[in-house]
Amino acid sequence: MENGRNQRLKELEQQRDEFHHRVFVRLFEIFVIFGAPAAIAFFVGGYFDGIYEHQRKFKIIALAAAFVISWTIMAKRYIQIDKQLKGIDKAIKEERNKNIS
């Protein structure tokens, strides 16, 4: 019985470690979340500034919108990741409590 609990605890800890690894792999995703909208906004804003002969007015507006969009996406991603991590940590805590009693 004790081996079964220890095995379950090891599985949960391994699951947590794998999850942490996936978070680090998502750094590229973060780069894309911020980089792609900024690059698109830079070029699209410059294009419209050239057409309507404004001095960076559209570019500044587009970059501000890209900033807001990027942070909105990041906030949603953080909530998803945090929820998953809390679930794993809760399961680990419950398993440790079982091992104590």
PyRosetta script that sets phi, psi and omega in degrees:
from pyrosetta import init, pose_from_sequence

init()
pose = pose_from_sequence("MENGRNQRLKELEQQRDEFHHRVFVRLFEIFVIFGAPAAIAFFVGGYFDGIYEHQRKFKIIALAAAFVISWTIMAKRYIQIDKQLKGIDKAIKEERNKNIS")
pose.set_psi(1, -42.5)
pose.set_omega(1, -180.0)
pose.set_phi(2, -63.9)
pose.set_psi(2, -38.9)
pose.set_omega(2, 178.8)
pose.set_phi(3, -64.0)
pose.set_psi(3, -36.2)
pose.set_omega(3, 178.5)
pose.set_phi(4, -64.3)
pose.set_psi(4, -40.8)
pose.set_omega(4, 178.7)
pose.set_phi(5, -68.4)
pose.set_psi(5, -43.0)
pose.set_omega(5, 178.8)
pose.set_phi(6, -64.4)
pose.set_psi(6, -37.4)
pose.set_omega(6, 178.0)
pose.set_phi(7, -64.5)
pose.set_psi(7, -43.3)
pose.set_omega(7, 178.9)
pose.set_phi(8, -63.1)
pose.set_psi(8, -41.1)
pose.set_omega(8, 178.8)
pose.set_phi(9, -63.5)
pose.set_psi(9, -42.3)
pose.set_omega(9, 178.3)
pose.set_phi(10, -63.9)
pose.set_psi(10, -39.7)
pose.set_omega(10, 178.3)
pose.set_phi(11, -63.1)
pose.set_psi(11, -43.1)
pose.set_omega(11, 179.4)
pose.set_phi(12, -65.4)
pose.set_psi(12, -41.3)
pose.set_omega(12, 178.7)
pose.set_phi(13, -65.7)
pose.set_psi(13, -38.1)
pose.set_omega(13, 176.7)
pose.set_phi(14, -65.2)
pose.set_psi(14, -40.6)
pose.set_omega(14, 178.0)
pose.set_phi(15, -61.1)
pose.set_psi(15, -41.6)
pose.set_omega(15, 179.1)
pose.set_phi(16, -64.4)
pose.set_psi(16, -43.7)
pose.set_omega(16, -179.9)
pose.set_phi(17, -63.5)
pose.set_psi(17, -40.9)
pose.set_omega(17, 176.9)
pose.set_phi(18, -63.6)
pose.set_psi(18, -37.4)
pose.set_omega(18, 179.0)
pose.set_phi(19, -65.6)
pose.set_psi(19, -42.2)
pose.set_omega(19, 177.1)
pose.set_phi(20, -60.5)
pose.set_psi(20, -39.8)
pose.set_omega(20, 178.4)
pose.set_phi(21, -62.3)
pose.set_psi(21, -43.9)
pose.set_omega(21, 178.6)
pose.set_phi(22, -61.5)
pose.set_psi(22, -34.8)
pose.set_omega(22, 178.3)
pose.set_phi(23, -62.7)
pose.set_psi(23, -43.9)
pose.set_omega(23, 179.0)
pose.set_phi(24, -65.8)
pose.set_psi(24, -34.5)
pose.set_omega(24, 177.9)
pose.set_phi(25, -65.7)
pose.set_psi(25, -28.1)
pose.set_omega(25, -179.4)
pose.set_phi(26, -74.2)
pose.set_psi(26, -0.3)
pose.set_omega(26, 175.8)
pose.set_phi(27, -58.7)
pose.set_psi(27, -36.2)
pose.set_omega(27, 176.5)
pose.set_phi(28, -63.5)
pose.set_psi(28, -40.0)
pose.set_omega(28, 178.0)
pose.set_phi(29, -60.8)
pose.set_psi(29, -40.4)
pose.set_omega(29, 178.5)
pose.set_phi(30, -63.3)
pose.set_psi(30, -42.4)
pose.set_omega(30, 177.3)
pose.set_phi(31, -57.5)
pose.set_psi(31, -43.8)
pose.set_omega(31, 180.0)
pose.set_phi(32, -67.7)
pose.set_psi(32, -40.2)
pose.set_omega(32, -179.1)
pose.set_phi(33, -59.9)
pose.set_psi(33, -38.4)
pose.set_omega(33, 179.3)
pose.set_phi(34, -89.5)
pose.set_psi(34, -37.6)
pose.set_omega(34, -173.9)
pose.set_phi(35, -74.0)
pose.set_psi(35, -43.9)
pose.set_omega(35, -176.4)
pose.set_phi(36, -63.8)
pose.set_psi(36, -51.5)
pose.set_omega(36, 178.7)
pose.set_phi(37, -61.8)
pose.set_psi(37, -36.6)
pose.set_omega(37, 179.3)
pose.set_phi(38, -65.5)
pose.set_psi(38, -43.6)
pose.set_omega(38, 179.8)
pose.set_phi(39, -65.4)
pose.set_psi(39, -44.3)
pose.set_omega(39, 179.0)
pose.set_phi(40, -62.6)
pose.set_psi(40, -44.5)
pose.set_omega(40, -179.9)
pose.set_phi(41, -63.0)
pose.set_psi(41, -39.1)
pose.set_omega(41, -179.9)
pose.set_phi(42, -60.8)
pose.set_psi(42, -48.1)
pose.set_omega(42, -176.7)
pose.set_phi(43, -76.4)
pose.set_psi(43, -40.1)
pose.set_omega(43, 178.7)
pose.set_phi(44, -67.3)
pose.set_psi(44, -43.1)
pose.set_omega(44, 177.2)
pose.set_phi(45, -61.2)
pose.set_psi(45, -41.8)
pose.set_omega(45, 177.0)
pose.set_phi(46, -64.0)
pose.set_psi(46, -37.9)
pose.set_omega(46, 178.2)
pose.set_phi(47, -61.8)
pose.set_psi(47, -49.2)
pose.set_omega(47, -179.1)
pose.set_phi(48, -70.1)
pose.set_psi(48, -31.8)
pose.set_omega(48, 173.8)
pose.set_phi(49, -63.0)
pose.set_psi(49, -37.8)
pose.set_omega(49, 178.6)
pose.set_phi(50, -68.9)
pose.set_psi(50, -39.1)
pose.set_omega(50, -179.3)
pose.set_phi(51, -68.0)
pose.set_psi(51, -47.8)
pose.set_omega(51, -174.5)
pose.set_phi(52, -95.3)
pose.set_psi(52, 5.1)
pose.set_omega(52, 176.2)
pose.set_phi(53, 53.0)
pose.set_psi(53, 49.3)
pose.set_omega(53, 174.4)
pose.set_phi(54, -104.6)
pose.set_psi(54, 150.2)
pose.set_omega(54, 178.5)
pose.set_phi(55, -87.3)
pose.set_psi(55, 89.7)
pose.set_omega(55, 175.2)
pose.set_phi(56, 60.1)
pose.set_psi(56, 14.9)
pose.set_omega(56, -179.6)
pose.set_phi(57, -63.4)
pose.set_psi(57, -50.7)
pose.set_omega(57, -178.9)
pose.set_phi(58, -68.4)
pose.set_psi(58, -36.0)
pose.set_omega(58, -179.5)
pose.set_phi(59, -63.9)
pose.set_psi(59, -43.0)
pose.set_omega(59, 179.7)
pose.set_phi(60, -65.5)
pose.set_psi(60, -42.9)
pose.set_omega(60, 178.6)
pose.set_phi(61, -63.5)
pose.set_psi(61, -45.1)
pose.set_omega(61, -179.4)
pose.set_phi(62, -64.2)
pose.set_psi(62, -41.3)
pose.set_omega(62, 178.9)
pose.set_phi(63, -66.6)
pose.set_psi(63, -37.2)
pose.set_omega(63, 176.6)
pose.set_phi(64, -64.6)
pose.set_psi(64, -42.1)
pose.set_omega(64, 178.2)
pose.set_phi(65, -64.8)
pose.set_psi(65, -40.1)
pose.set_omega(65, 178.4)
pose.set_phi(66, -63.5)
pose.set_psi(66, -38.9)
pose.set_omega(66, 178.4)
pose.set_phi(67, -61.2)
pose.set_psi(67, -47.2)
pose.set_omega(67, 179.8)
pose.set_phi(68, -64.3)
pose.set_psi(68, -43.8)
pose.set_omega(68, 179.5)
pose.set_phi(69, -62.2)
pose.set_psi(69, -45.2)
pose.set_omega(69, -179.6)
pose.set_phi(70, -61.2)
pose.set_psi(70, -44.9)
pose.set_omega(70, -179.0)
pose.set_phi(71, -70.4)
pose.set_psi(71, -30.5)
pose.set_omega(71, 175.4)
pose.set_phi(72, -65.5)
pose.set_psi(72, -44.4)
pose.set_omega(72, 177.4)
pose.set_phi(73, -62.2)
pose.set_psi(73, -43.2)
pose.set_omega(73, -179.8)
pose.set_phi(74, -63.5)
pose.set_psi(74, -40.1)
pose.set_omega(74, 178.9)
pose.set_phi(75, -62.7)
pose.set_psi(75, -42.6)
pose.set_omega(75, 177.9)
pose.set_phi(76, -64.0)
pose.set_psi(76, -41.7)
pose.set_omega(76, 178.6)
pose.set_phi(77, -63.6)
pose.set_psi(77, -42.4)
pose.set_omega(77, -179.6)
pose.set_phi(78, -61.9)
pose.set_psi(78, -42.7)
pose.set_omega(78, 179.8)
pose.set_phi(79, -62.0)
pose.set_psi(79, -42.5)
pose.set_omega(79, 178.5)
pose.set_phi(80, -62.9)
pose.set_psi(80, -47.7)
pose.set_omega(80, -178.4)
pose.set_phi(81, -65.1)
pose.set_psi(81, -43.9)
pose.set_omega(81, -179.3)
pose.set_phi(82, -62.8)
pose.set_psi(82, -39.0)
pose.set_omega(82, 178.6)
pose.set_phi(83, -63.4)
pose.set_psi(83, -43.4)
pose.set_omega(83, 178.4)
pose.set_phi(84, -64.6)
pose.set_psi(84, -44.2)
pose.set_omega(84, -178.8)
pose.set_phi(85, -65.3)
pose.set_psi(85, -39.0)
pose.set_omega(85, 177.5)
pose.set_phi(86, -64.0)
pose.set_psi(86, -37.8)
pose.set_omega(86, 177.3)
pose.set_phi(87, -63.3)
pose.set_psi(87, -42.6)
pose.set_omega(87, 178.6)
pose.set_phi(88, -66.5)
pose.set_psi(88, -45.3)
pose.set_omega(88, 179.5)
pose.set_phi(89, -62.6)
pose.set_psi(89, -36.3)
pose.set_omega(89, 177.9)
pose.set_phi(90, -64.4)
pose.set_psi(90, -42.6)
pose.set_omega(90, 178.8)
pose.set_phi(91, -64.5)
pose.set_psi(91, -38.9)
pose.set_omega(91, 177.5)
pose.set_phi(92, -63.9)
pose.set_psi(92, -44.0)
pose.set_omega(92, -179.6)
pose.set_phi(93, -63.1)
pose.set_psi(93, -42.1)
pose.set_omega(93, 178.7)
pose.set_phi(94, -63.1)
pose.set_psi(94, -40.8)
pose.set_omega(94, -179.7)
pose.set_phi(95, -67.6)
pose.set_psi(95, -39.0)
pose.set_omega(95, 176.7)
pose.set_phi(96, -64.4)
pose.set_psi(96, -39.4)
pose.set_omega(96, 177.8)
pose.set_phi(97, -63.3)
pose.set_psi(97, -35.2)
pose.set_omega(97, 176.8)
pose.set_phi(98, -66.0)
pose.set_psi(98, -38.4)
pose.set_omega(98, -179.2)
pose.set_phi(99, -68.1)
pose.set_psi(99, -31.2)
pose.set_omega(99, -179.5)
pose.set_phi(100, -71.6)
pose.set_psi(100, -41.2)
pose.set_omega(100, -176.7)
pose.set_phi(101, -87.2)
pose.dump_pdb("model.pdb")
